[in-house]
Amino acid sequence: MIDPETQAGWVPEADDADDEEMPLSLRLSIADTLTLGNATCGFMAVYFTTTGILIPHLTGDQEAGMARHSAATAVILMLCAAVFDLFDGLVARKLRSSPMGAELDNLSDLISFGLAPAYFVLVYGMVADDAHQRVAAVGAIVVLLAVVLRLARFSCVTPPNGMFQGMPSPFGALTVVSIVLLELPFVATLLAIIGTAWLMVSRVEYPKPRGRLAGAMLGWIVLSMGLLAAWAFDAPSGQLLLQTGCALQLVMGAVIPLFATARRVNTFRDNRREARAAQLP
């Protein structure tokens, strides 16, 4: 371009380009940082499952204590990922989230609540005495694909206000690992895992963890961590406490949608009564 006063060419100063701000799409918010913590916990869960359970089993150097500690650590990391997933949404609503927030959340959930529990099931099929490795691999694939389909559907479909369609992936992941830790017969374990995967892709309604429900969920996660720690360190009645906690996780997975369905039916009935009352003279 030509300067109209000096008729000399000029170009923008280089400093202007250097001072240009980073695009908004590349900035990480506080909520995004929590989301990345979610992904990190999921990856470390896979790491501890591999180094503490699978590799010792393959090398013949497996000790019950080491496997117990590693399994507990892997599940605790998945619980920590659920805490990060709970708080990143709360922080995003209170403060802000970057344009990458939704994509980061889906990718992190896929690692922590798709890959990590599916890999846990796969390793269970390799190390358990009564398990069948190839059949367990099919169960692991079913879990992984259920989470993939659920996350994809969540990105495309707007759920009803205050409700999720299908079991949320964090809750589903914790239910899957609870089924494995219960040490049921292999067939029962596999059927329960497939049933949980079906709930994740179903249209059964689950309430979103907000308000008191979010506090209750956080308390349940902390309690679960305590039960896992007691089991890992072979505390008195630690095995019984862990199995009780895992059984409660399964019961909640089945009972919570029943309450949601009952509330929906009651709301429908109330609306019909109001409509009839409005039609009366």
N, C-alpha and C positions, 0 to 999 in steps of 0.2 A: 504494500500500500504506500501512497505518497503523502507526506506531510504537506498540508496546504500552505504553510508559511515558508518553509525552507525548500519545498519541491524535492526533498530528499526522501529516499525510501527509509522506512523504519519497520522494525519488527517488535512484537511484545517482548518485554524483558523476561529473561529466563527465570528470574525470582518469582514472577507471578505464577508460572507453572509449578515451581517447587512448592509454593505456598498453598496450592490447590488442596482443598479438603478431601479426605477420603470419602468415597461414595457411601451413602447411608447403608447400602446393601452389604457393605463389607465390615461394618462396625458390629462388635459384639456387645450386647447388653448384659446386665447382671443375670437376667433370666437365661440368656444363652450360655453363660458360664456354668450355671447350675445344670443345664442340659448336657453340656460336655462332661460334667462330673458323672452324670448318669451313664454316658457311653463308656467312660473310663472304668466305672465299677463293673459294667457288663463284660468288658474285655478281661479284667482281672479275675472275674469269676471263671471264665474259660481257662485262664492261665492256671489257677489253683486246681481246677478239675483235672487238667492235664498233668501237671507236675506232681500233684499229691495223691492222685487216684489212678489215672491211666498208666503213666510211665512206671510207677512201682509195680503195678499188676503185670505189665508186659515183661519187665525185667526179673520178676520173681522175688522182688525185694520189698514186698508190701507188708506193712504192719497195720494191725487194726487201729491203733492209736493215730498213726499218720493219716490213714484214710478218713478217719472220723474228723480229725482236725481240719483237713483240707475240704471235706464235704461241707462242714459247718462254715468255714471261711467263705467258700463259694456262694453258699446260700445267703450268708450275711451280706456279702457284696451285692447280691441281687436285691436284698431288702434295702440296702443303702441307695441303690439305683432307684428304687420305688420312692424313697424319701426325696431324692433330687427331683424326680418326675412330679411329685406332689407339690414341691415348693416352687419349681420353675413356673408352673401355671399361676400360682398365687402371686409371685413376684411380677410376672408379666402383666397381670391384671391391675396390680397396684402401681407399678412404675411404667415400664414400656418394654416392648420386645422388638428386636430388629426385624427387617423383612425376611431374614433367614430363619426366624424363630420356629415357624411351623415345620420347615424342612428338617432343621436340626433335631427337633423333637421326634419326628417320625424315624429318622435314621438312628438316633440314640435308642429309641424304644425297640427298634428291630434288633439291635445288638444285645441289649440287656434283657429283654423280655421275649425275644424270638430265638436268637442264636444261642444264648447262654443256657436257657432251660432245655432247648432241643439237644444241645451237646451233652447236658447233664443226663438226659434220658439215654442218649447213645452210649455214653460211658457206662451207665448202669447196666445196659444190655451186654456189655463186654466183661464186666467184673462180677455180676451177681451169679450165684451158683445155679439157680433155676431159670435164668433168663436165656433167651434165644437172640443172638446178636443181630441177625438179619431182620427178624421181626421187630426188635427194638429200634433198629434203624428206620423202619417204616413208620413207627410211632413218632420218632424224632422228626422225621420229614413232615408228618401231619401237623405237629405242633408248630414247626417253622412256617409252613405254608398258611396255617390258620392266622398266625400273627401278621404275615405279609398281606393277606387278603383283608384282615381287619383294619390295618393301618391305611391301606389303599382306599377302602370304603369310607373310612373316617375322613379322608382328605376330600372325597367327592360328595359325600352326603351330609347334609346338615341334620344332626340328631335333634329329637324333641328337647324342649327347654328343660334343663336340669336332669336329663337322662342320657345314658349311653345305650346304644343298640348293640347287644352282645356283651359278654363279659370283658371288662377292660383288660388290656394286655398285661399290665403289672399284676393285677389280681389273678389272671390266668396263669402267668409264669409261676407265681408263688403256690398256686394250687397244684400245678404239675410237679414241682419239686417236693411238695408235701406228700403227694401220692407216692413218689419214689421213696421218700424217707420213712413212710409207714411200713415198708418191707412186706407188703401183701404178696400173695401168690402172683406169679408173672402174668397170668391171663387176666386176673382182676386188675392188676396194675395197668396193663395195656388198655383194657376197656375203659378204665377211669380216665386215663390220659386222653384217649380219643374222644370221650364224652366232654372233657374240658375244652378240647380244641373245637368241638362242635359248638359249645356255648359261646366261644369267642367270636365265631362267625354267624351266630344265630341272630334273630331279632328280639331275643329276650331282653327286657329292659333292666338296666342297673343304674342306680342313682349316682350322680357325679359327687366326688368327695369334696363337698364344700361345707363351711361352717362347722357345726358340731360333728358332722360325719367325717370331715377331714381330720379333726382332732381325735376322733375315735380310731380312725385308720392309723394315724401316727402312733397312738398308744399301743395298738395291736402289733405294729411293726417292732416297736421297742420291746414289747413282751416276747415276741418271736425271737428276737436277737438274744434275749436272756435265756430262753429255752434252748436255743442252739448252743450257746456258750456252756450251759450246764451239761448238755449232752457231750460236747466236744471234750470237756475236761473230766468226764466220767464222774460227775457229781452224784450223790445218792438220789436214786429215783430219777436220774437224768433221762434215761431212755423212756420211762413212763411219761414224764413231763413232755418230752418231745412228741411222742406219739399222740398224746392228748391234744397238743397244740395243732399238730397236722390234721387230726380228725376234725377239730373245730374249724380249721380252714376249709375243709371239704364241705362241712355242714353249712357254713356261711355262704359258700359259692352256690349252694342249692336253695337256701332259704331266702337270701336277699331278693332275688327276682320275684319270689312269691309275694313278698310284702309290696314290691313295686306294682305287681299285677293287681293285687287287692286294692291298692290305692287308686289305680287307674279305673278299676271297675266301680269303686265308690264314687269317684268323680263323675263317671259317665251316668250313674244313677242320679246323682244330685242335679246334674244338668237336665236330665229328663224331667225330674220333678219340677224344676224351675220353669222349664218350657211348658209343662202342663198347667202349672199355676198361672202363668202369664196368659194362657188361652182362655181361662175361666172368666166369665163375665163379672 
